[in-house]
Amino acid sequence: MDIVTFLPFIVLIGAMFLMTRSAKKKQQAAATMRNEMQPGTGVRTIGGMYAVVKEVTEDTATLEVAPGVHAIYAKNAIGAVLDDEEYNRIVHGAEQDLKSDTPVVPDDASSLTEGDEPAADESPVDLGKKDADADEDAPKKDADADADTPKADEDAPKSDEDAPKKTDGEADAK
């Protein structure tokens, strides 16, 4: 047999090896994180609950989920070990240090409009108005000029020549 026939199988086995190797690294990192948990550390479970570690055993961890409420979890149920700053920010809503250069985003938009008063020369815009104001603001025509021009009688019947032509091939059959 030729090596070219076995090349796809070799590539497939190599790809599987690389994928399982990266997955094993992630599992080892998670296990190391769980083993390094100390009492008093804030954690997040895989279910999304935040708690403080009270006691750590070989396979379990006792977590304080509320003041005076303790629950026993498997170590595998710990999704992340948080540092104190992050835990306090998430759970207690602790504010950021004012010394940091990151901008503070307001919770609502009211602070963006405070103190914005319309200027004295600005009038509020009514978007529901039609063009009635435009007719009033248009320059007035000279009445003498209108008298000189002949006006067509608007009520007069229109001739057949002025009527729109039918182009779809239909005839006026009666």
GUTI-700440 format. One record per residue (C-alpha): residue number from 1; residue in three letters; x, y, z. Coordinates in pm, whole numbers, plus 50000, padded with zeros to 5 digits. Layout:
<marpa><resi>NUM</resi><resn>ala</resn><x>X</x><y>Y</y><z>Z</z></marpa>
...
***
This chain:
<marpa><resi>1</resi><resn>met</resn><x>50000</x><y>50000</y><z>50000</z></marpa>
<marpa><resi>2</resi><resn>asp</resn><x>50100</x><y>50354</y><z>49934</z></marpa>
<marpa><resi>3</resi><resn>ile</resn><x>50153</x><y>50625</y><z>50200</z></marpa>
<marpa><resi>4</resi><resn>val</resn><x>49917</x><y>50859</y><z>50009</z></marpa>
<marpa><resi>5</resi><resn>thr</resn><x>49624</x><y>50635</y><z>50098</z></marpa>
<marpa><resi>6</resi><resn>phe</resn><x>49705</x><y>50654</y><z>50467</z></marpa>
<marpa><resi>7</resi><resn>leu</resn><x>49766</x><y>51034</y><z>50467</z></marpa>
<marpa><resi>8</resi><resn>pro</resn><x>49402</x><y>51133</y><z>50543</z></marpa>
<marpa><resi>9</resi><resn>phe</resn><x>49392</x><y>50892</y><z>50838</z></marpa>
<marpa><resi>10</resi><resn>ile</resn><x>49720</x><y>51027</y><z>50974</z></marpa>
<marpa><resi>11</resi><resn>val</resn><x>49594</x><y>51386</y><z>50951</z></marpa>
<marpa><resi>12</resi><resn>leu</resn><x>49267</x><y>51290</y><z>51123</z></marpa>
<marpa><resi>13</resi><resn>ile</resn><x>49445</x><y>51116</y><z>51410</z></marpa>
<marpa><resi>14</resi><resn>gly</resn><x>49682</x><y>51413</y><z>51449</z></marpa>
<marpa><resi>15</resi><resn>ala</resn><x>49390</x><y>51660</y><z>51468</z></marpa>
<marpa><resi>16</resi><resn>met</resn><x>49213</x><y>51445</y><z>51729</z></marpa>
<marpa><resi>17</resi><resn>phe</resn><x>49533</x><y>51431</y><z>51935</z></marpa>
<marpa><resi>18</resi><resn>leu</resn><x>49571</x><y>51811</y><z>51930</z></marpa>
<marpa><resi>19</resi><resn>met</resn><x>49206</x><y>51867</y><z>52027</z></marpa>
<marpa><resi>20</resi><resn>thr</resn><x>49216</x><y>51626</y><z>52318</z></marpa>
<marpa><resi>21</resi><resn>arg</resn><x>49545</x><y>51776</y><z>52435</z></marpa>
<marpa><resi>22</resi><resn>ser</resn><x>49397</x><y>52128</y><z>52458</z></marpa>
<marpa><resi>23</resi><resn>ala</resn><x>49088</x><y>51994</y><z>52637</z></marpa>
<marpa><resi>24</resi><resn>lys</resn><x>49309</x><y>51815</y><z>52891</z></marpa>
<marpa><resi>25</resi><resn>lys</resn><x>49499</x><y>52140</y><z>52955</z></marpa>
<marpa><resi>26</resi><resn>lys</resn><x>49172</x><y>52321</y><z>53026</z></marpa>
<marpa><resi>27</resi><resn>gln</resn><x>49058</x><y>52046</y><z>53262</z></marpa>
<marpa><resi>28</resi><resn>gln</resn><x>49388</x><y>52054</y><z>53450</z></marpa>
<marpa><resi>29</resi><resn>ala</resn><x>49370</x><y>52433</y><z>53485</z></marpa>
<marpa><resi>30</resi><resn>ala</resn><x>49015</x><y>52408</y><z>53625</z></marpa>
<marpa><resi>31</resi><resn>ala</resn><x>49117</x><y>52133</y><z>53868</z></marpa>
<marpa><resi>32</resi><resn>thr</resn><x>49415</x><y>52340</y><z>53987</z></marpa>
<marpa><resi>33</resi><resn>met</resn><x>49186</x><y>52639</y><z>54040</z></marpa>
<marpa><resi>34</resi><resn>arg</resn><x>48942</x><y>52432</y><z>54246</z></marpa>
<marpa><resi>35</resi><resn>asn</resn><x>49220</x><y>52277</y><z>54454</z></marpa>
<marpa><resi>36</resi><resn>glu</resn><x>49367</x><y>52617</y><z>54540</z></marpa>
<marpa><resi>37</resi><resn>met</resn><x>49038</x><y>52746</y><z>54688</z></marpa>
<marpa><resi>38</resi><resn>gln</resn><x>49081</x><y>52891</y><z>55035</z></marpa>
<marpa><resi>39</resi><resn>pro</resn><x>48814</x><y>52961</y><z>55297</z></marpa>
<marpa><resi>40</resi><resn>gly</resn><x>48692</x><y>53319</y><z>55259</z></marpa>
<marpa><resi>41</resi><resn>thr</resn><x>48730</x><y>53322</y><z>54880</z></marpa>
<marpa><resi>42</resi><resn>gly</resn><x>48438</x><y>53430</y><z>54661</z></marpa>
<marpa><resi>43</resi><resn>val</resn><x>48328</x><y>53180</y><z>54397</z></marpa>
<marpa><resi>44</resi><resn>arg</resn><x>48071</x><y>53143</y><z>54121</z></marpa>
<marpa><resi>45</resi><resn>thr</resn><x>47908</x><y>52804</y><z>54074</z></marpa>
<marpa><resi>46</resi><resn>ile</resn><x>47837</x><y>52654</y><z>53733</z></marpa>
<marpa><resi>47</resi><resn>gly</resn><x>47473</x><y>52744</y><z>53796</z></marpa>
<marpa><resi>48</resi><resn>gly</resn><x>47564</x><y>53112</y><z>53830</z></marpa>
<marpa><resi>49</resi><resn>met</resn><x>47528</x><y>53148</y><z>54209</z></marpa>
<marpa><resi>50</resi><resn>tyr</resn><x>47783</x><y>53360</y><z>54396</z></marpa>
<marpa><resi>51</resi><resn>ala</resn><x>47897</x><y>53245</y><z>54740</z></marpa>
<marpa><resi>52</resi><resn>val</resn><x>48186</x><y>53253</y><z>54986</z></marpa>
<marpa><resi>53</resi><resn>val</resn><x>48389</x><y>52939</y><z>55059</z></marpa>
<marpa><resi>54</resi><resn>lys</resn><x>48369</x><y>52837</y><z>55427</z></marpa>
<marpa><resi>55</resi><resn>glu</resn><x>48533</x><y>52495</y><z>55421</z></marpa>
<marpa><resi>56</resi><resn>val</resn><x>48711</x><y>52283</y><z>55162</z></marpa>
<marpa><resi>57</resi><resn>thr</resn><x>48742</x><y>51902</y><z>55173</z></marpa>
<marpa><resi>58</resi><resn>glu</resn><x>48880</x><y>51657</y><z>54922</z></marpa>
<marpa><resi>59</resi><resn>asp</resn><x>48568</x><y>51636</y><z>54701</z></marpa>
<marpa><resi>60</resi><resn>thr</resn><x>48333</x><y>51903</y><z>54840</z></marpa>
<marpa><resi>61</resi><resn>ala</resn><x>48325</x><y>52267</y><z>54941</z></marpa>
<marpa><resi>62</resi><resn>thr</resn><x>48094</x><y>52426</y><z>55196</z></marpa>
<marpa><resi>63</resi><resn>leu</resn><x>47966</x><y>52757</y><z>55061</z></marpa>
<marpa><resi>64</resi><resn>glu</resn><x>47789</x><y>53038</y><z>55244</z></marpa>
<marpa><resi>65</resi><resn>val</resn><x>47523</x><y>53144</y><z>54994</z></marpa>
<marpa><resi>66</resi><resn>ala</resn><x>47362</x><y>53398</y><z>55231</z></marpa>
<marpa><resi>67</resi><resn>pro</resn><x>47450</x><y>53516</y><z>55581</z></marpa>
<marpa><resi>68</resi><resn>gly</resn><x>47408</x><y>53208</y><z>55801</z></marpa>
<marpa><resi>69</resi><resn>val</resn><x>47302</x><y>52980</y><z>55512</z></marpa>
<marpa><resi>70</resi><resn>his</resn><x>47554</x><y>52709</y><z>55424</z></marpa>
<marpa><resi>71</resi><resn>ala</resn><x>47535</x><y>52460</y><z>55138</z></marpa>
<marpa><resi>72</resi><resn>ile</resn><x>47764</x><y>52175</y><z>55044</z></marpa>
<marpa><resi>73</resi><resn>tyr</resn><x>47871</x><y>52162</y><z>54678</z></marpa>
<marpa><resi>74</resi><resn>ala</resn><x>48090</x><y>51923</y><z>54482</z></marpa>
<marpa><resi>75</resi><resn>lys</resn><x>48418</x><y>52086</y><z>54380</z></marpa>
<marpa><resi>76</resi><resn>asn</resn><x>48329</x><y>52021</y><z>54018</z></marpa>
<marpa><resi>77</resi><resn>ala</resn><x>48031</x><y>52254</y><z>54060</z></marpa>
<marpa><resi>78</resi><resn>ile</resn><x>48260</x><y>52554</y><z>54118</z></marpa>
<marpa><resi>79</resi><resn>gly</resn><x>48279</x><y>52742</y><z>53789</z></marpa>
<marpa><resi>80</resi><resn>ala</resn><x>48521</x><y>53019</y><z>53884</z></marpa>
<marpa><resi>81</resi><resn>val</resn><x>48721</x><y>53141</y><z>54180</z></marpa>
<marpa><resi>82</resi><resn>leu</resn><x>48694</x><y>53521</y><z>54196</z></marpa>
<marpa><resi>83</resi><resn>asp</resn><x>48933</x><y>53768</y><z>54348</z></marpa>
<marpa><resi>84</resi><resn>asp</resn><x>48798</x><y>53989</y><z>54626</z></marpa>
<marpa><resi>85</resi><resn>glu</resn><x>48754</x><y>54304</y><z>54415</z></marpa>
<marpa><resi>86</resi><resn>glu</resn><x>48550</x><y>54128</y><z>54149</z></marpa>
<marpa><resi>87</resi><resn>tyr</resn><x>48337</x><y>53939</y><z>54403</z></marpa>
<marpa><resi>88</resi><resn>asn</resn><x>48256</x><y>54259</y><z>54596</z></marpa>
<marpa><resi>89</resi><resn>arg</resn><x>48178</x><y>54446</y><z>54276</z></marpa>
<marpa><resi>90</resi><resn>ile</resn><x>47935</x><y>54178</y><z>54158</z></marpa>
<marpa><resi>91</resi><resn>val</resn><x>47769</x><y>54075</y><z>54485</z></marpa>
<marpa><resi>92</resi><resn>his</resn><x>47775</x><y>54391</y><z>54693</z></marpa>
<marpa><resi>93</resi><resn>gly</resn><x>47772</x><y>54643</y><z>54410</z></marpa>
<marpa><resi>94</resi><resn>ala</resn><x>48090</x><y>54809</y><z>54537</z></marpa>
<marpa><resi>95</resi><resn>glu</resn><x>48177</x><y>55115</y><z>54333</z></marpa>
<marpa><resi>96</resi><resn>gln</resn><x>48497</x><y>55148</y><z>54138</z></marpa>
<marpa><resi>97</resi><resn>asp</resn><x>48788</x><y>55342</y><z>54277</z></marpa>
<marpa><resi>98</resi><resn>leu</resn><x>48766</x><y>55708</y><z>54187</z></marpa>
<marpa><resi>99</resi><resn>lys</resn><x>49138</x><y>55699</y><z>54117</z></marpa>
<marpa><resi>100</resi><resn>ser</resn><x>49094</x><y>55477</y><z>53813</z></marpa>
<marpa><resi>101</resi><resn>asp</resn><x>49089</x><y>55635</y><z>53469</z></marpa>
<marpa><resi>102</resi><resn>thr</resn><x>48797</x><y>55430</y><z>53340</z></marpa>
<marpa><resi>103</resi><resn>pro</resn><x>48481</x><y>55635</y><z>53278</z></marpa>
<marpa><resi>104</resi><resn>val</resn><x>48179</x><y>55570</y><z>53497</z></marpa>
<marpa><resi>105</resi><resn>val</resn><x>47866</x><y>55498</y><z>53297</z></marpa>
<marpa><resi>106</resi><resn>pro</resn><x>47540</x><y>55624</y><z>53452</z></marpa>
<marpa><resi>107</resi><resn>asp</resn><x>47260</x><y>55376</y><z>53526</z></marpa>
<marpa><resi>108</resi><resn>asp</resn><x>46999</x><y>55579</y><z>53340</z></marpa>
<marpa><resi>109</resi><resn>ala</resn><x>46983</x><y>55847</y><z>53074</z></marpa>
<marpa><resi>110</resi><resn>ser</resn><x>46845</x><y>56119</y><z>53303</z></marpa>
<marpa><resi>111</resi><resn>ser</resn><x>47191</x><y>56246</y><z>53384</z></marpa>
<marpa><resi>112</resi><resn>leu</resn><x>47253</x><y>56305</y><z>53016</z></marpa>
<marpa><resi>113</resi><resn>thr</resn><x>46966</x><y>56552</y><z>52986</z></marpa>
<marpa><resi>114</resi><resn>glu</resn><x>46992</x><y>56733</y><z>53319</z></marpa>
<marpa><resi>115</resi><resn>gly</resn><x>47046</x><y>57105</y><z>53276</z></marpa>
<marpa><resi>116</resi><resn>asp</resn><x>46966</x><y>57099</y><z>52905</z></marpa>
<marpa><resi>117</resi><resn>glu</resn><x>46711</x><y>57377</y><z>52874</z></marpa>
<marpa><resi>118</resi><resn>pro</resn><x>46598</x><y>57485</y><z>52527</z></marpa>
<marpa><resi>119</resi><resn>ala</resn><x>46747</x><y>57814</y><z>52416</z></marpa>
<marpa><resi>120</resi><resn>ala</resn><x>46526</x><y>58125</y><z>52425</z></marpa>
<marpa><resi>121</resi><resn>asp</resn><x>46518</x><y>58161</y><z>52045</z></marpa>
<marpa><resi>122</resi><resn>glu</resn><x>46437</x><y>57792</y><z>51988</z></marpa>
<marpa><resi>123</resi><resn>ser</resn><x>46078</x><y>57679</y><z>51979</z></marpa>
<marpa><resi>124</resi><resn>pro</resn><x>45978</x><y>57318</y><z>52029</z></marpa>
<marpa><resi>125</resi><resn>val</resn><x>45945</x><y>57125</y><z>51706</z></marpa>
<marpa><resi>126</resi><resn>asp</resn><x>45606</x><y>56971</y><z>51636</z></marpa>
<marpa><resi>127</resi><resn>leu</resn><x>45662</x><y>56675</y><z>51409</z></marpa>
<marpa><resi>128</resi><resn>gly</resn><x>45287</x><y>56624</y><z>51363</z></marpa>
<marpa><resi>129</resi><resn>lys</resn><x>45230</x><y>56953</y><z>51179</z></marpa>
<marpa><resi>130</resi><resn>lys</resn><x>45162</x><y>56950</y><z>50809</z></marpa>
<marpa><resi>131</resi><resn>asp</resn><x>45275</x><y>57215</y><z>50565</z></marpa>
<marpa><resi>132</resi><resn>ala</resn><x>45011</x><y>57467</y><z>50676</z></marpa>
<marpa><resi>133</resi><resn>asp</resn><x>45279</x><y>57695</y><z>50815</z></marpa>
<marpa><resi>134</resi><resn>ala</resn><x>45461</x><y>57690</y><z>50482</z></marpa>
<marpa><resi>135</resi><resn>asp</resn><x>45156</x><y>57834</y><z>50306</z></marpa>
<marpa><resi>136</resi><resn>glu</resn><x>45134</x><y>58117</y><z>50558</z></marpa>
<marpa><resi>137</resi><resn>asp</resn><x>45503</x><y>58201</y><z>50527</z></marpa>
<marpa><resi>138</resi><resn>ala</resn><x>45502</x><y>58201</y><z>50145</z></marpa>
<marpa><resi>139</resi><resn>pro</resn><x>45516</x><y>58546</y><z>49981</z></marpa>
<marpa><resi>140</resi><resn>lys</resn><x>45176</x><y>58686</y><z>49884</z></marpa>
<marpa><resi>141</resi><resn>lys</resn><x>45101</x><y>58712</y><z>49512</z></marpa>
<marpa><resi>142</resi><resn>asp</resn><x>45009</x><y>59042</y><z>49361</z></marpa>
<marpa><resi>143</resi><resn>ala</resn><x>44630</x><y>59059</y><z>49316</z></marpa>
<marpa><resi>144</resi><resn>asp</resn><x>44661</x><y>59266</y><z>48994</z></marpa>
<marpa><resi>145</resi><resn>ala</resn><x>44881</x><y>59005</y><z>48830</z></marpa>
<marpa><resi>146</resi><resn>asp</resn><x>44624</x><y>58734</y><z>48901</z></marpa>
<marpa><resi>147</resi><resn>ala</resn><x>44346</x><y>58940</y><z>48745</z></marpa>
<marpa><resi>148</resi><resn>asp</resn><x>44528</x><y>58969</y><z>48412</z></marpa>
<marpa><resi>149</resi><resn>thr</resn><x>44586</x><y>58597</y><z>48364</z></marpa>
<marpa><resi>150</resi><resn>pro</resn><x>44292</x><y>58399</y><z>48233</z></marpa>
<marpa><resi>151</resi><resn>lys</resn><x>44180</x><y>58114</y><z>48453</z></marpa>
<marpa><resi>152</resi><resn>ala</resn><x>44059</x><y>57783</y><z>48324</z></marpa>
<marpa><resi>153</resi><resn>asp</resn><x>43715</x><y>57684</y><z>48437</z></marpa>
<marpa><resi>154</resi><resn>glu</resn><x>43781</x><y>57403</y><z>48681</z></marpa>
<marpa><resi>155</resi><resn>asp</resn><x>43422</x><y>57278</y><z>48675</z></marpa>
<marpa><resi>156</resi><resn>ala</resn><x>43410</x><y>57247</y><z>48296</z></marpa>
<marpa><resi>157</resi><resn>pro</resn><x>43393</x><y>56891</y><z>48163</z></marpa>
<marpa><resi>158</resi><resn>lys</resn><x>43713</x><y>56765</y><z>48012</z></marpa>
<marpa><resi>159</resi><resn>ser</resn><x>43729</x><y>56662</y><z>47653</z></marpa>
<marpa><resi>160</resi><resn>asp</resn><x>43811</x><y>56308</y><z>47540</z></marpa>
<marpa><resi>161</resi><resn>glu</resn><x>44153</x><y>56424</y><z>47426</z></marpa>
<marpa><resi>162</resi><resn>asp</resn><x>44246</x><y>56523</y><z>47782</z></marpa>
<marpa><resi>163</resi><resn>ala</resn><x>44136</x><y>56187</y><z>47922</z></marpa>
<marpa><resi>164</resi><resn>pro</resn><x>44412</x><y>55939</y><z>47994</z></marpa>
<marpa><resi>165</resi><resn>lys</resn><x>44474</x><y>55687</y><z>47720</z></marpa>
<marpa><resi>166</resi><resn>lys</resn><x>44435</x><y>55317</y><z>47784</z></marpa>
<marpa><resi>167</resi><resn>thr</resn><x>44751</x><y>55133</y><z>47701</z></marpa>
<marpa><resi>168</resi><resn>asp</resn><x>44672</x><y>54781</y><z>47813</z></marpa>
<marpa><resi>169</resi><resn>gly</resn><x>44493</x><y>54691</y><z>47492</z></marpa>
<marpa><resi>170</resi><resn>glu</resn><x>44139</x><y>54723</y><z>47627</z></marpa>
<marpa><resi>171</resi><resn>ala</resn><x>43883</x><y>54910</y><z>47423</z></marpa>
<marpa><resi>172</resi><resn>asp</resn><x>43580</x><y>55097</y><z>47545</z></marpa>
<marpa><resi>173</resi><resn>ala</resn><x>43317</x><y>54853</y><z>47433</z></marpa>
<marpa><resi>174</resi><resn>lys</resn><x>42961</x><y>54934</y><z>47532</z></marpa>
***
